[in-house]
């Protein structure tokens, strides 16, 4: 007579928590892509700042000493 081993079914207790964590991770990845990835793909390098070579500082006048 053959021996039959009935394994108990697997438990699915952690599916809800795993789905919530997966959803949050996907949302964070999409936001990071929209903030950092999309501008880099579009080629916008951000703001261009022009810094002058010299700054004229007017020192004529009465010193406050």
C-alpha positions as CSV (number, residue, x, y, z in Angstrom):
1,X,0.0,0.0,0.0
2,X,1.5,3.3,-1.0
3,X,2.1,6.1,1.5
4,X,0.3,9.3,0.7
5,X,1.6,12.5,2.3
6,X,-0.8,15.4,2.3
7,X,1.1,18.7,2.7
8,X,-0.9,21.5,4.3
9,X,-1.8,24.4,2.0
10,X,0.5,27.4,2.0
11,X,-0.7,30.4,4.1
12,X,-1.4,33.7,2.4
13,X,-1.3,36.0,5.4
14,X,1.1,38.6,4.1
15,X,-0.4,39.4,0.7
16,X,-2.2,42.6,1.8
17,X,1.0,44.1,3.4
18,X,3.1,43.1,0.5
19,X,0.7,44.7,-2.0
20,X,0.7,48.0,0.0
21,X,4.5,48.1,0.2
22,X,4.7,47.3,-3.6
23,X,2.2,50.1,-4.4
24,X,4.1,52.6,-2.3
25,X,7.4,51.6,-3.9
26,X,5.9,51.9,-7.4
27,X,4.5,55.4,-6.6
28,X,7.8,56.6,-5.3
29,X,9.6,55.3,-8.4
30,X,7.1,57.0,-10.7
31,X,7.5,60.4,-8.8
32,X,11.3,60.1,-8.9
33,X,11.2,59.4,-12.6
34,X,8.9,62.4,-13.2
35,X,11.1,64.7,-11.1
36,X,14.6,63.7,-12.2
37,X,14.4,61.3,-15.3
38,X,11.9,63.2,-17.5
39,X,13.8,66.5,-17.5
40,X,17.0,64.7,-18.3
41,X,15.4,62.8,-21.2
42,X,13.9,66.0,-22.5
43,X,17.3,67.7,-22.5
44,X,16.4,70.7,-20.3
45,X,19.5,71.4,-18.3
46,X,17.8,73.6,-15.8
47,X,18.4,77.3,-15.3
48,X,21.4,79.1,-16.8
49,X,23.0,81.5,-14.5
50,X,25.2,84.3,-15.9
51,X,28.0,85.3,-13.5
52,X,29.8,88.6,-14.4
53,X,33.6,88.7,-14.6
54,X,33.8,91.9,-12.5
55,X,31.6,93.5,-9.9
56,X,31.6,97.3,-9.6
57,X,31.6,98.3,-6.0
58,X,31.3,102.0,-5.3
59,X,33.5,102.9,-2.3
60,X,33.3,106.6,-2.6
61,X,31.4,108.2,0.4
62,X,31.8,108.6,4.1
63,X,32.9,105.5,6.0
64,X,30.8,104.7,9.0
65,X,33.7,104.6,11.5
